[in-house]
Each structure stands twice: as structure tokens, then as C-alpha cells.
């Protein structure tokens, strides 16, 4: 409901001093393509994990800025892992490309399932080209790796485990195929597995757990070891997590959300451990994943996320950086599985954090919320206030209900990157392939 003119005036007076503080604290950023953009982010170099968010899954500025920041962290601060909100097998195809690892041609091109534009876009292509070029000048053990953190690759991960075992022990591959056959009817429609279990069908939990244990128990006997075994083991973990995910998804969003983000955190941990004591990771994911969920209505409702888990595990060695925008265009669909559209993003609501940043008059800015001298700003930003989140679906006609949630921004993020006006990503040509059913509102 709209505020009365009197209430609007009171809110404006209340906001004015806060906007002045934000303006003072905000450091004006050049465009991400300019050389001096990256120097603003050197302050985060000592961290072990830097998490870079996005307020939408289809905004060019977010991708370009994350790529520029990541380049700086790689080249000047020793970061050697880029972990993204994407499926492990898809990211593995690109990882083999950028690290120039031997591999068989993948059975299908990566990132062919909805939402294809989220990773199959020109902004990501430019970053992948950079990683390949950068790694070309590095020794094999110094190359930057690219890893996927997500849980949705049931079919591809089953195929990857079996293919690995076929190469080293066909008899064990036969046993794995038998165990995974329990899931065969639902490999193309894993959400259907959840419905079947809900209707009384026995679950496949015992089979996938047994296969993971069997694979891990032979760790020392795998002759090729190294990357090939690590990749197979992670795919077996994904099958285990995906089976559980689709089995519980109809119980409610909180349980399935927590399982997914726990899996992403565990995957990041496995990757860090595999890399060794000098591992340093940049994480790309939506703000709803990388911000501390404990400072949002998500957390107040029982959900946690990878950002909260990383904060608890790494403390000050982790930096959580949110991204926001006021208006422009975004690549998104109207419904899950629908066609990508270039949609206009509405200017932010007057009771939101984005509105405050818009009022600073800074077209692009970095606001570091950590310094002791920012205590007044942090106190004044503590609302909670509304914050906007657009996933792969954007429904501006129901924006308040669909895309806003409450948050305490200075507890959610360590820093915030702001683009007043932003544009949609540029998708690459692709074939349309059916994807899994939506499992969380608006595709975060």
C-alpha cells in the first residue's frame, strides 16, 4: 500500500542522512573494462575465499565485474580456484579446456539445459578465454581451475561415474550400473523420482550411498588417481546429494534449499582440500547464496546458505561481496523452462536498500562495510529493509511478492558493488534442451 504524503516526507527525512553517509562511503568505480577498476579490490586479496554475488542471473555488469575482480585476484593475489553456481560436469568440460587437461569429448555440450543464458553467454566466454590464455603461461600444477558447485546433474554425474569405472575396471562399472539402475526411470526427469517416493515407492538411497562408499574405498588402488579419480568421486557425491535432494524437494523449500547449499559448501571444501594448503577460491553465485543468510528473512525462516557456512568456517578469511542494480534490462524468463526474454527492470522500491544506493548519485560504486570508521553507517543501514533478488525468472508485475525479501545488509555482506543502470547479458546460440523441474521459487 502506498504511503501517505506525510509518511513519505517522514521517510525522506529519515533517509537523507543515511544517503549522505552512503555517498561519503561509496567509492566511485570506473567501468569494469577500465584498468583502474580492479585496483579497488586489492584490499580483498589477503582473504582465502572471496565470494562475488549478483542480484540477477542475467545482468552483464555483474558478470563483467566479477571477471575483472577475479582476474586481479588471480594475477596479483594467488587465487587458483574459481567455483561457480553451476553443475559439476558442465564446469568440468570448461575446466579441462582452460587447464588443457586430456579428456574425451563430452556426450553433450555444457550448459545446454535451462537456463542456458546463465552460463552460455558472451561475458562468460570472454572470461573462459582469459583463463585459458592465463593458464597457458603457467606450469600444470599452478593453473587456475574452474569448478561447479551445484547439485542438479543427476544424469550426467551417473554417466561420468560409470564412464570412469569402465576405463579402470569394467566389472566394477557393471556393479555401479546395477546400483544406479534404481534411478534409471527418472534420469531424464529427476523431479519425477521425488513424486514417486512421495507416493510410496522405495527410495534409491541405499544404492547410491553404497556406490559412493565403494568408490571411495578404492581410493588408494586407483592407478590413474589424481584428477580422474577426484572427478569421479565428486560425481558420485553429486548422485548421492541429488537423490536426496529430489526425494525431499516436495517436503518444502527450506529442507531442499539447505541440502543444496550444504552440498555447494561441501563441494567447495573438497576442492580446497584437493588443491592443498595454498588454495584460494573465488566463488560466483547469486546474492541469495553468497550473502550471510542469517541476516535475511531466509535465515529467520530456517534457511542457511553457502555464504553463512563459509563465514562460520573461515571467519575473517572469507569476504562476502554483494552486487546490486536499480534499473535497466535483464535476461530472464517468465516461467521455468520458458524462453529467455530481455526484460526491463523496474526502478527499485522506495523502501529498499537499492533505493538508497540510487539516491547517492553514484552510477557505479564500491561500499566497503568493514572498516571501524563505518560503524555509524552500519548502524544506520541496519533495518531490516527490502532487498531485490531476481533469479532466472523475472515477474515485474508481481515484483514485491516475487522478488523482494527483508535483509540487514551490513550483516549480510562485507562490501557492496553498485550499478545504477545495467544491461542484460548477451546469450550465445544454443539448442533448446528440456531441464529439470523448478525446485525453488524464481530459480535461484
C-alpha positions in Angstrom: 0.0 0.0 0.0 1.3 3.4 -1.0 2.4 5.8 1.8 0.5 9.0 2.5 2.3 12.2 1.6 3.0 12.9 5.2 4.5 9.4 5.8 6.5 9.8 2.6 8.0 13.1 3.9 9.0 11.5 7.2 10.7 8.6 5.4 12.5 11.0 3.2 13.9 13.0 6.2 14.9 9.7 7.9 16.7 8.6 4.7 18.5 11.8 3.9 21.4 11.5 6.5 21.8 7.8 5.6 22.1 8.6 1.9 24.7 11.2 2.7 26.7 8.6 4.7 26.4 6.1 1.8 27.6 8.7 -0.6 30.6 9.5 1.6 31.5 5.8 2.0 30.9 4.9 -1.6 34.0 4.8 -3.8 33.2 5.7 -7.4 34.1 2.8 -9.7 35.1 3.2 -13.3 33.6 0.7 -15.8 34.8 -2.9 -15.3 36.7 -2.8 -18.6 38.9 0.1 -17.4 42.3 -0.8 -16.0 41.8 1.0 -12.7 38.6 -0.8 -11.9 40.4 -3.8 -10.5 42.7 -1.9 -8.1 39.7 -1.1 -5.9 39.5 -4.8 -5.0 43.1 -5.4 -4.0 42.0 -4.9 -0.3 40.3 -8.3 -0.5 43.4 -10.1 -1.7 44.6 -11.4 1.7 41.4 -13.5 2.1 41.3 -17.2 1.4 37.8 -17.1 -0.1 36.2 -14.2 -1.9 32.5 -14.6 -2.7 31.1 -12.5 -5.5 27.4 -12.2 -5.8 24.8 -11.0 -8.3 21.3 -9.6 -7.8 20.2 -11.3 -11.0 21.3 -14.3 -13.1 21.2 -12.2 -16.3 23.0 -8.9 -15.9 26.1 -8.2 -18.0 27.7 -5.7 -15.5 27.7 -8.4 -12.8 29.5 -10.9 -15.0 32.0 -8.4 -16.3 32.7 -7.0 -12.9 33.2 -10.5 -11.4 35.5 -11.5 -14.2 37.6 -8.3 -13.8 37.8 -8.8 -10.0 38.7 -12.4 -10.4 41.5 -11.7 -12.9 43.0 -9.3 -10.3 42.8 -11.8 -7.5 44.4 -14.5 -9.7 47.2 -12.4 -11.1 48.1 -10.4 -8.0 46.9 -12.4 -5.0 47.5 -16.1 -5.8 43.9 -17.2 -6.2 43.8 -20.5 -8.0 40.2 -21.7 -7.9 37.0 -20.3 -9.5 33.9 -22.1 -8.1 30.6 -21.2 -9.7 26.9 -21.8 -9.2 26.8 -24.4 -12.0 26.7 -28.2 -12.4 30.0 -30.0 -11.8 30.0 -31.9 -15.1 29.3 -28.8 -17.2 32.0 -26.8 -15.4 34.4 -29.8 -15.8 34.2 -29.5 -19.6 35.4 -25.9 -19.3 37.9 -26.8 -16.6 39.6 -29.4 -18.9 39.6 -26.7 -21.6 41.2 -23.9 -19.5 43.7 -26.2 -17.8 44.4 -28.1 -21.0 43.8 -31.5 -19.4 43.4 -34.6 -21.6 39.7 -35.6 -21.9 37.2 -37.4 -24.0 34.7 -35.3 -26.0 31.7 -34.7 -23.7 28.5 -36.6 -24.6 26.7 -33.2 -24.8 27.8 -29.6 -24.9 27.9 -28.0 -21.5 25.2 -25.7 -20.2 22.5 -26.8 -22.7 19.7 -27.1 -20.1 17.5 -24.2 -19.0 18.6 -21.6 -18.1 21.1 -21.7 -20.9 21.9 -18.0 -20.9 23.1 -18.1 -17.3 26.5 -19.5 -18.3 26.3 -19.8 -22.1 26.8 -16.1 -22.8 29.4 -13.9 -24.3 30.5 -12.5 -20.9 31.4 -15.9 -19.6 33.1 -16.9 -22.9 35.4 -13.9 -22.6 36.3 -15.0 -19.1 36.9 -18.6 -20.2 39.2 -17.3 -23.0 41.1 -15.4 -20.4 41.5 -18.4 -18.1 42.8 -20.5 -21.0 45.3 -17.8 -22.0 46.5 -17.2 -18.4 46.9 -20.9 -17.7 48.9 -21.4 -21.0 51.8 -19.5 -19.4 51.6 -21.5 -16.1 53.1 -24.8 -15.0 50.4 -27.5 -14.9 50.2 -27.5 -11.1 49.9 -23.8 -11.0 46.9 -23.4 -13.4 43.6 -22.0 -12.2 40.8 -24.5 -12.0 37.1 -23.9 -12.7 34.6 -25.9 -10.6 30.9 -26.3 -10.5 29.2 -26.3 -7.1 25.6 -27.3 -7.8 23.6 -30.5 -7.3 21.3 -30.8 -10.4 23.5 -33.1 -12.6 22.0 -36.5 -11.7 22.0 -37.9 -15.2 25.4 -36.5 -16.2 27.0 -37.5 -12.9 25.8 -41.1 -13.1 27.2 -41.3 -16.7 30.6 -39.8 -15.5 31.0 -42.3 -12.7 30.2 -45.3 -14.9 32.5 -44.0 -17.7 35.4 -43.6 -15.3 34.9 -47.2 -13.9 34.7 -48.6 -17.5 38.2 -47.3 -18.1 39.7 -48.8 -15.0 37.6 -51.8 -14.0 34.7 -52.9 -16.3 33.4 -55.3 -13.6 33.0 -52.6 -11.1 31.4 -50.4 -13.8 28.8 -53.2 -14.2 28.1 -53.2 -10.5 27.8 -49.4 -10.5 25.4 -49.6 -13.4 23.3 -52.1 -11.5 23.2 -49.9 -8.4 22.3 -46.8 -10.4 19.6 -48.6 -12.4 17.3 -47.9 -9.5 17.3 -44.3 -10.7 17.2 -45.0 -14.4 13.5 -44.4 -14.9 13.9 -40.8 -13.6 17.3 -39.8 -15.1 15.6 -37.5 -17.6 13.0 -36.3 -15.1 14.6 -36.4 -11.6 11.7 -34.4 -10.1 9.5 -37.4 -11.0 11.6 -39.5 -8.7 10.6 -37.3 -5.8 7.0 -37.6 -6.7 7.3 -41.4 -6.9 8.9 -41.6 -3.5 6.2 -39.3 -2.1 3.6 -41.7 -3.5 5.1 -44.7 -1.7 7.9 -46.0 -4.0 11.0 -47.3 -2.2 13.9 -44.8 -2.4 17.2 -45.4 -4.1 19.2 -44.1 -1.1 20.9 -47.3 -0.1 22.1 -48.0 -3.7 23.7 -44.6 -4.3 25.3 -44.5 -0.8 26.7 -47.9 -1.4 28.2 -46.8 -4.7 29.8 -43.8 -3.2 31.3 -45.8 -0.4 32.6 -48.4 -2.8 34.3 -45.8 -5.0 35.9 -44.0 -2.1 37.0 -47.3 -0.5 39.2 -48.0 -3.6 40.9 -44.5 -3.4 44.4 -45.9 -3.0 44.1 -48.6 -5.6 43.1 -46.3 -8.5 46.1 -46.3 -10.7 45.3 -43.2 -12.6 44.3 -41.4 -9.4 44.6 -37.6 -9.4 42.1 -35.5 -11.3 40.3 -38.5 -12.9 39.5 -40.1 -9.5 38.7 -36.8 -7.9 36.2 -36.0 -10.7 34.6 -39.5 -10.4 34.3 -39.2 -6.6 32.7 -35.8 -6.8 30.2 -37.1 -9.4 29.3 -40.0 -7.0 28.8 -37.4 -4.2 26.5 -35.4 -6.5 24.4 -38.5 -7.3 24.1 -39.1 -3.6 23.1 -35.5 -2.9 20.8 -35.3 -5.9 19.0 -38.4 -4.9 18.4 -36.9 -1.5 17.5 -33.5 -3.0 14.8 -34.8 -5.3 13.5 -37.1 -2.7 12.9 -34.3 -0.2 12.0 -31.5 -2.6 8.3 -31.8 -2.1 8.5 -31.6 1.7 9.1 -27.9 1.4 11.6 -25.4 0.1 13.6 -24.9 3.3 14.8 -28.5 3.5 15.8 -28.8 -0.1 17.4 -25.3 -0.2 19.5 -26.2 2.8 20.6 -29.5 1.3 21.6 -27.7 -1.9 23.6 -25.1 -0.2 25.2 -27.6 2.2 26.2 -29.6 -0.9 27.7 -26.4 -2.5 29.7 -25.7 0.7 30.9 -29.3 0.9 32.0 -29.3 -2.7 34.0 -26.1 -2.2 35.6 -27.7 0.8 36.6 -30.8 -1.2 38.0 -28.6 -4.0 40.0 -26.6 -1.5 41.4 -29.7 0.2 42.3 -31.3 -3.1 44.2 -28.1 -4.1 46.2 -28.1 -0.9 47.3 -25.6 1.7 47.7 -22.8 -0.8 44.2 -23.0 -2.1 42.4 -19.7 -2.6 39.0 -19.5 -4.1 36.7 -17.0 -5.8 33.1 -18.1 -5.7 30.5 -16.8 -8.2 26.8 -17.2 -7.1 23.6 -15.3 -6.6 23.4 -12.9 -3.7 20.9 -15.2 -2.1 23.7 -17.9 -1.9 26.8 -15.9 -1.0 25.4 -13.3 1.4 25.1 -14.4 5.0 21.6 -15.9 5.2 21.4 -15.4 8.9 21.0 -11.7 8.2 18.0 -12.2 5.9 14.4 -13.3 6.1 15.6 -16.6 4.6 17.7 -17.3 7.6 15.0 -16.1 10.0 12.7 -18.7 8.4 15.2 -21.6 8.9 17.3 -21.5 5.7 21.1 -21.2 5.6 23.3 -20.8 2.6 26.9 -21.3 1.4 27.8 -17.7 2.4 26.8 -18.4 6.0 28.6 -21.7 6.1 31.7 -20.1 4.7 31.5 -17.2 7.1 31.2 -19.7 10.0 34.1 -21.9 8.8 36.6 -19.2 7.6 35.7 -16.1 9.7 37.7 -13.1 8.6 39.5 -15.2 5.9 36.3 -15.0 3.9 34.9 -11.9 2.2 31.2 -11.8 1.0 30.6 -9.1 -1.7 27.0 -8.4 -2.8 26.0 -6.8 -6.1 23.0 -4.6 -6.9 21.3 -2.5 -9.5 18.4 -0.1 -9.8 17.1 -0.4 -13.3 17.9 -1.4 -16.9 17.4 -4.7 -18.6 17.9 -8.3 -17.6 17.9 -11.7 -19.4 15.2 -13.8 -17.8 12.2 -16.0 -18.4 8.6 -15.5 -17.3 8.2 -19.2 -16.3 10.5 -22.1 -15.5 11.6 -23.7 -18.8 10.3 -20.7 -20.8 12.1 -18.7 -23.5 14.7 -16.2 -22.5 13.4 -12.6 -22.8 15.1 -9.2 -22.5 13.0 -7.6 -19.7 13.0 -4.1 -18.3 14.0 -3.9 -14.7 11.8 -1.6 -12.7 13.4 1.1 -10.6 13.8 -0.1 -7.0 11.1 0.5 -4.4 11.5 3.4 -2.0 11.7 1.1 1.0 14.6 -0.9 -0.3 18.4 -0.7 0.0 18.7 -0.3 -3.7 16.7 2.9 -3.5 19.2 4.3 -1.0 22.1 3.5 -3.3 20.3 5.1 -6.2 19.9 8.3 -4.2 23.7 8.6 -3.6 24.0 9.7 -7.2 26.9 7.3 -7.8 26.5 5.4 -11.1 28.9 2.7 -10.0 30.4 2.3 -6.5 32.1 0.0 -4.1 31.0 0.4 -0.4 33.3 -1.4 2.0 31.3 -2.0 5.2 34.2 -3.5 7.2 36.4 -0.5 8.4 35.9 0.6 12.0 35.1 4.1 10.8 32.0 2.8 9.1 30.2 1.9 12.4 27.7 4.7 12.1 26.9 3.7 8.5 26.5 0.1 9.5 24.2 1.0 12.4 22.0 3.3 10.2 21.8 0.6 7.4 20.5 -2.0 9.9 16.8 -2.1 9.1 15.9 -4.5 8.1 14.9 -3.2 4.7 13.8 -4.8 1.5 16.3 -6.1 -1.0 15.7 -7.3 -4.5 16.6 -10.7 -5.9 15.9 -11.7 -9.5 16.8 -15.3 -10.5 16.3 -16.8 -13.9 12.6 -15.8 -13.7 11.5 -12.2 -13.5 7.9 -11.2 -13.0 7.8 -7.4 -12.7 4.0 -7.4 -12.4 4.3 -9.2 -9.0 7.7 -7.8 -8.1 7.1 -7.1 -4.4 5.9 -10.6 -3.7 8.1 -12.4 -6.2 11.5 -10.6 -5.9 11.9 -8.7 -2.6 12.9 -10.0 0.8 14.0 -8.4 4.0 17.7 -8.2 4.9 20.2 -6.5 7.2 22.7 -5.5 4.5 25.8 -4.8 6.7 25.5 -8.2 8.3 24.7 -9.9 5.0 27.7 -8.6 3.1 31.2 -7.3 3.8 31.0 -5.0 0.8 28.5 -4.0 -1.9 29.1 -3.2 -5.6 26.5 -1.0 -7.1 25.5 -0.4 -10.8 22.7 2.2 -11.1 21.9 1.2 -14.6 22.6 -2.2 -16.1 22.1 -4.3 -19.2 21.2 -7.9 -20.0 23.9 -10.5 -20.8 24.4 -11.4 -24.4 23.5 -15.1 -24.9 25.4 -17.4 -27.2 23.5 -19.5 -29.7 22.3 -22.8 -28.3 19.9 -25.6 -28.8 16.9 -25.8 -26.5 17.1 -28.8 -24.2 14.5 -29.6 -21.5 15.7 -29.2 -18.0 14.7 -30.4 -14.6 11.6 -29.0 -12.8 12.0 -25.8 -10.8 12.8 -26.6 -7.2 12.9 -23.2 -5.6 10.8 -20.1 -6.3 12.2 -18.0 -9.2 15.2 -20.2 -10.0 17.9 -19.0 -7.5 
